[in-house]
């Protein structure tokens, strides 16, 4: 157990100190980063040999706090198992002895370069390594995760399923229901028109071929929140640190959706770099549409987290319409030029 030698009235909790190195002395505790859903701290510990060890803590209260810490602990431990050179080492999760309703997650603290988005080579090497090393190692070959994880504070249902189409369809239904609730059921005629078409036409069109005609999806561990705020250079300016996963076992291409999102300065160079390391899933000709489909997950969740920003909802509608229109144009082309709807769109 470490001791807290700071000259402050409120010392670190005993259970947190027990998770820190034996014989260490806590000399500094400072806020670390920003979070809307939990408190985060940088804890500096002086060791008996004169060295210093630094740790990162996040804490939150109540039932949501327990679930947030469980999500962080399980996601980070599983990700660390496959790419330990890129993920801060998880140390402990638990509850405070002095305040049993407050819960914590503790990991080693990695110094990072804050305002520099990693180059495609560095960024995608870590992601490709995560996918390649974990490919085929999902429990029982299924899609899901042992716990429900969190995107922000939004719970992600990770119940195990045997097919990718079933898993992704369930998640999209759940996410769109939450998005509607976040907007207080506000009527949006175009979204209400598109939603059933999205499930009836788009998902079967782009997911079913992945698992048809002898093809299959092999689950790998995906991070599921790879925006630039969660991938930063370590101080060497070469190796990236990847953290804050809301992990699940799924189709590797899910992690590529965020790179298409115009909200972030990433784009095609990052996708091209990834494909140097990991082959495109078959049928390859659908990869661009699948990338748009997987991008929608991120956009739906952002619209749910920030319902006051109506532009986010319009982006969801625009990309959902793009996919619906594309599938319906394919259907019209197959049925021949006599199809009026197709001719009108031309």
LINMO-V981778 format. One record per residue. RES is the residue in three letters. SS is DSSP state (H for helix, E for strand, C for the rest). PSI is psi as a letter, one per 30 degrees, with the letter a starting at -180 (none if undefined). NEAR is the number of other C-alpha atoms within 12 Angstrom. Layout:
# LINMO-V981778
res:RES ss:SS psi:PSI near:NEAR
res:RES ss:SS psi:PSI near:NEAR
This chain:
# LINMO-V981778
res:UNK ss:C psi:k near:20
res:UNK ss:C psi:l near:28
res:UNK ss:E psi:k near:28
res:UNK ss:E psi:j near:30
res:UNK ss:C psi:g near:21
res:UNK ss:C psi:k near:19
res:UNK ss:C psi:i near:12
res:UNK ss:C psi:l near:12
res:UNK ss:C psi:e near:8
res:UNK ss:C psi:j near:12
res:UNK ss:C psi:l near:23
res:UNK ss:C psi:k near:35
res:UNK ss:C psi:k near:26
res:UNK ss:H psi:e near:21
res:UNK ss:H psi:e near:26
res:UNK ss:H psi:e near:38
res:UNK ss:H psi:e near:34
res:UNK ss:H psi:f near:26
res:UNK ss:H psi:f near:33
res:UNK ss:C psi:l near:37
res:UNK ss:C psi:k near:28
res:UNK ss:C psi:k near:20
res:UNK ss:C psi:f near:23
res:UNK ss:C psi:l near:28
res:UNK ss:E psi:k near:31
res:UNK ss:E psi:j near:36
res:UNK ss:E psi:f near:25
res:UNK ss:E psi:k near:27
res:UNK ss:E psi:j near:25
res:UNK ss:E psi:l near:20
res:UNK ss:E psi:k near:19
res:UNK ss:C psi:j near:23
res:UNK ss:C psi:a near:19
res:UNK ss:C psi:k near:14
res:UNK ss:C psi:k near:17
res:UNK ss:C psi:f near:16
res:UNK ss:C psi:f near:22
res:UNK ss:C psi:l near:29
res:UNK ss:E psi:k near:25
res:UNK ss:E psi:k near:27
res:UNK ss:E psi:l near:28
res:UNK ss:E psi:k near:28
res:UNK ss:E psi:k near:37
res:UNK ss:E psi:k near:34
res:UNK ss:E psi:k near:35
res:UNK ss:E psi:k near:26
res:UNK ss:C psi:l near:21
res:UNK ss:C psi:f near:16
res:UNK ss:C psi:g near:12
res:UNK ss:C psi:f near:11
res:UNK ss:C psi:l near:14
res:UNK ss:E psi:k near:22
res:UNK ss:E psi:k near:29
res:UNK ss:E psi:k near:32
res:UNK ss:E psi:l near:37
res:UNK ss:E psi:k near:38
res:UNK ss:E psi:k near:39
res:UNK ss:E psi:k near:44
res:UNK ss:E psi:l near:41
res:UNK ss:E psi:l near:33
res:UNK ss:E psi:l near:24
res:UNK ss:H psi:a near:20
res:UNK ss:H psi:e near:16
res:UNK ss:H psi:e near:25
res:UNK ss:H psi:e near:29
res:UNK ss:H psi:e near:31
res:UNK ss:H psi:e near:36
res:UNK ss:H psi:e near:39
res:UNK ss:H psi:e near:44
res:UNK ss:H psi:e near:35
res:UNK ss:H psi:e near:38
res:UNK ss:H psi:e near:45
res:UNK ss:H psi:e near:39
res:UNK ss:H psi:e near:31
res:UNK ss:H psi:e near:41
res:UNK ss:H psi:e near:39
res:UNK ss:H psi:e near:32
res:UNK ss:H psi:e near:36
res:UNK ss:H psi:e near:40
res:UNK ss:H psi:e near:34
res:UNK ss:H psi:e near:22
res:UNK ss:H psi:e near:29
res:UNK ss:C psi:i near:31
res:UNK ss:C psi:f near:24
res:UNK ss:C psi:f near:23
res:UNK ss:C psi:f near:33
res:UNK ss:C psi:k near:37
res:UNK ss:C psi:k near:38
res:UNK ss:C psi:k near:31
res:UNK ss:E psi:k near:34
res:UNK ss:E psi:e near:29
res:UNK ss:E psi:k near:31
res:UNK ss:E psi:l near:34
res:UNK ss:E psi:a near:34
res:UNK ss:E psi:l near:32
res:UNK ss:C psi:k near:27
res:UNK ss:C psi:e near:17
res:UNK ss:C psi:f near:16
res:UNK ss:C psi:i near:19
res:UNK ss:C psi:f near:21
res:UNK ss:C psi:g near:18
res:UNK ss:E psi:k near:29
res:UNK ss:E psi:l near:36
res:UNK ss:E psi:l near:43
res:UNK ss:E psi:k near:43
res:UNK ss:E psi:k near:36
res:UNK ss:E psi:l near:35
res:UNK ss:E psi:l near:32
res:UNK ss:C psi:k near:29
res:UNK ss:C psi:k near:32
res:UNK ss:C psi:k near:23
res:UNK ss:E psi:l near:28
res:UNK ss:E psi:j near:22
res:UNK ss:C psi:e near:20
res:UNK ss:C psi:h near:15
res:UNK ss:C psi:j near:21
res:UNK ss:C psi:k near:30
res:UNK ss:C psi:k near:34
res:UNK ss:C psi:l near:26
res:UNK ss:H psi:e near:31
res:UNK ss:H psi:e near:25
res:UNK ss:H psi:e near:29
res:UNK ss:H psi:e near:38
res:UNK ss:H psi:f near:40
res:UNK ss:H psi:e near:33
res:UNK ss:H psi:e near:41
res:UNK ss:H psi:e near:49
res:UNK ss:H psi:e near:37
res:UNK ss:H psi:e near:32
res:UNK ss:H psi:e near:39
res:UNK ss:H psi:e near:39
res:UNK ss:H psi:e near:27
res:UNK ss:H psi:f near:27
res:UNK ss:H psi:f near:30
res:UNK ss:C psi:k near:26
res:UNK ss:C psi:g near:23
res:UNK ss:C psi:g near:24
res:UNK ss:C psi:k near:28
res:UNK ss:H psi:k near:22
res:UNK ss:H psi:g near:17
res:UNK ss:H psi:g near:25
res:UNK ss:C psi:l near:31
res:UNK ss:E psi:k near:37
res:UNK ss:E psi:a near:35
res:UNK ss:C psi:l near:33
res:UNK ss:C psi:f near:26
res:UNK ss:C psi:l near:27
res:UNK ss:C psi:k near:31
res:UNK ss:E psi:a near:36
res:UNK ss:E psi:k near:35
res:UNK ss:E psi:j near:35
res:UNK ss:C psi:b near:29
res:UNK ss:C psi:g near:28
res:UNK ss:E psi:k near:30
res:UNK ss:E psi:k near:26
res:UNK ss:E psi:j near:33
res:UNK ss:C psi:j near:29
res:UNK ss:C psi:g near:29
res:UNK ss:C psi:k near:24
res:UNK ss:C psi:k near:27
res:UNK ss:E psi:l near:27
res:UNK ss:C psi:f near:23
res:UNK ss:C psi:k near:30
res:UNK ss:H psi:e near:38
res:UNK ss:H psi:e near:29
res:UNK ss:H psi:e near:25
res:UNK ss:H psi:e near:31
res:UNK ss:H psi:e near:38
res:UNK ss:H psi:e near:29
res:UNK ss:H psi:e near:24
res:UNK ss:H psi:e near:35
res:UNK ss:H psi:e near:32
res:UNK ss:H psi:e near:24
res:UNK ss:H psi:e near:23
res:UNK ss:H psi:e near:31
res:UNK ss:H psi:e near:35
res:UNK ss:H psi:e near:22
res:UNK ss:H psi:e near:25
res:UNK ss:H psi:e near:35
res:UNK ss:H psi:e near:26
res:UNK ss:H psi:e near:17
res:UNK ss:H psi:f near:24
res:UNK ss:C psi:g near:23
res:UNK ss:C psi:h near:14
res:UNK ss:C psi:g near:17
res:UNK ss:C psi:k near:17
res:UNK ss:C psi:k near:13
res:UNK ss:C psi:j near:19
res:UNK ss:H psi:e near:12
res:UNK ss:H psi:e near:21
res:UNK ss:H psi:e near:28
res:UNK ss:H psi:e near:20
res:UNK ss:H psi:e near:17
res:UNK ss:H psi:e near:26
res:UNK ss:H psi:e near:30
res:UNK ss:H psi:e near:20
res:UNK ss:H psi:e near:24
res:UNK ss:H psi:e near:35
res:UNK ss:H psi:e near:29
res:UNK ss:H psi:e near:20
res:UNK ss:H psi:e near:26
res:UNK ss:H psi:e near:38
res:UNK ss:H psi:e near:35
res:UNK ss:H psi:e near:25
res:UNK ss:H psi:e near:28
res:UNK ss:H psi:f near:36
res:UNK ss:H psi:e near:37
res:UNK ss:H psi:e near:28
res:UNK ss:H psi:f near:26
res:UNK ss:H psi:f near:29
res:UNK ss:H psi:h near:23
res:UNK ss:C psi:l near:18
res:UNK ss:C psi:h near:10
res:UNK ss:C psi:f near:11
res:UNK ss:C psi:l near:17
res:UNK ss:C psi:l near:24
res:UNK ss:C psi:k near:33
res:UNK ss:C psi:j near:31
res:UNK ss:C psi:k near:35
res:UNK ss:E psi:l near:39
res:UNK ss:E psi:k near:44
res:UNK ss:E psi:k near:45
res:UNK ss:C psi:e near:48
res:UNK ss:C psi:g near:41
res:UNK ss:C psi:i near:35
res:UNK ss:C psi:h near:37
res:UNK ss:C psi:l near:34
res:UNK ss:H psi:f near:32
res:UNK ss:H psi:f near:27
res:UNK ss:H psi:g near:31
res:UNK ss:E psi:j near:37
res:UNK ss:E psi:l near:36
res:UNK ss:E psi:k near:32
res:UNK ss:E psi:l near:28
res:UNK ss:C psi:f near:17
res:UNK ss:C psi:f near:15
res:UNK ss:C psi:g near:20
res:UNK ss:C psi:e near:23
res:UNK ss:C psi:k near:31
res:UNK ss:E psi:l near:39
res:UNK ss:E psi:k near:43
res:UNK ss:E psi:k near:43
res:UNK ss:C psi:a near:44
res:UNK ss:C psi:h near:41
res:UNK ss:C psi:k near:39
res:UNK ss:C psi:i near:44
res:UNK ss:C psi:l near:44
res:UNK ss:E psi:l near:47
res:UNK ss:E psi:j near:47
res:UNK ss:E psi:a near:43
res:UNK ss:C psi:k near:43
res:UNK ss:H psi:f near:40
res:UNK ss:H psi:f near:44
res:UNK ss:H psi:e near:39
res:UNK ss:H psi:f near:42
res:UNK ss:H psi:f near:45
res:UNK ss:H psi:e near:37
res:UNK ss:H psi:f near:37
res:UNK ss:H psi:f near:38
res:UNK ss:C psi:f near:34
res:UNK ss:C psi:j near:33
res:UNK ss:C psi:f near:20
res:UNK ss:C psi:f near:19
res:UNK ss:C psi:k near:20
res:UNK ss:C psi:i near:20
res:UNK ss:C psi:c near:27
res:UNK ss:C psi:a near:26
res:UNK ss:H psi:e near:22
res:UNK ss:H psi:e near:21
res:UNK ss:H psi:e near:34
res:UNK ss:H psi:e near:33
res:UNK ss:H psi:e near:23
res:UNK ss:H psi:e near:26
res:UNK ss:H psi:e near:32
res:UNK ss:H psi:f near:26
res:UNK ss:C psi:f near:18
res:UNK ss:C psi:f near:21
res:UNK ss:C psi:k near:25
res:UNK ss:C psi:k near:19
res:UNK ss:C psi:k near:26
res:UNK ss:C psi:k near:26
res:UNK ss:C psi:k near:25
res:UNK ss:C psi:k near:24
res:UNK ss:H psi:e near:18
res:UNK ss:H psi:f near:14
res:UNK ss:H psi:g near:24
res:UNK ss:H psi:e near:26
res:UNK ss:H psi:e near:25
res:UNK ss:H psi:e near:31
res:UNK ss:H psi:e near:38
res:UNK ss:H psi:e near:34
res:UNK ss:H psi:e near:37
res:UNK ss:H psi:e near:42
res:UNK ss:H psi:f near:40
res:UNK ss:H psi:e near:37
res:UNK ss:H psi:e near:42
res:UNK ss:H psi:e near:38
res:UNK ss:H psi:e near:42
res:UNK ss:H psi:e near:42
res:UNK ss:H psi:e near:42
res:UNK ss:H psi:e near:37
res:UNK ss:H psi:e near:35
res:UNK ss:H psi:e near:31
res:UNK ss:H psi:e near:34
res:UNK ss:H psi:e near:29
res:UNK ss:C psi:i near:22
res:UNK ss:C psi:f near:24
res:UNK ss:C psi:f near:16
res:UNK ss:C psi:j near:16
res:UNK ss:H psi:f near:22
res:UNK ss:H psi:e near:18
res:UNK ss:H psi:e near:27
res:UNK ss:H psi:e near:33
res:UNK ss:H psi:e near:22
res:UNK ss:H psi:e near:27
res:UNK ss:H psi:e near:37
res:UNK ss:H psi:e near:30
res:UNK ss:H psi:e near:23
res:UNK ss:H psi:e near:35
res:UNK ss:H psi:e near:39
res:UNK ss:H psi:e near:29
res:UNK ss:H psi:e near:22
res:UNK ss:H psi:e near:35
res:UNK ss:H psi:e near:33
res:UNK ss:H psi:e near:26
res:UNK ss:H psi:e near:28
res:UNK ss:H psi:e near:27
res:UNK ss:H psi:e near:27
res:UNK ss:H psi:e near:26
res:UNK ss:H psi:e near:21
res:UNK ss:H psi:e near:20
res:UNK ss:H psi:e near:21
res:UNK ss:H psi:e near:19
res:UNK ss:H psi:e near:13
res:UNK ss:H psi:f near:15
res:UNK ss:C psi:l near:14
res:UNK ss:C psi:f near:17
res:UNK ss:C psi:f near:12
res:UNK ss:C psi:j near:18
res:UNK ss:H psi:e near:16
res:UNK ss:H psi:e near:18
res:UNK ss:H psi:e near:21
res:UNK ss:H psi:e near:15
res:UNK ss:H psi:e near:12
res:UNK ss:H psi:e near:15
res:UNK ss:C psi:none near:13
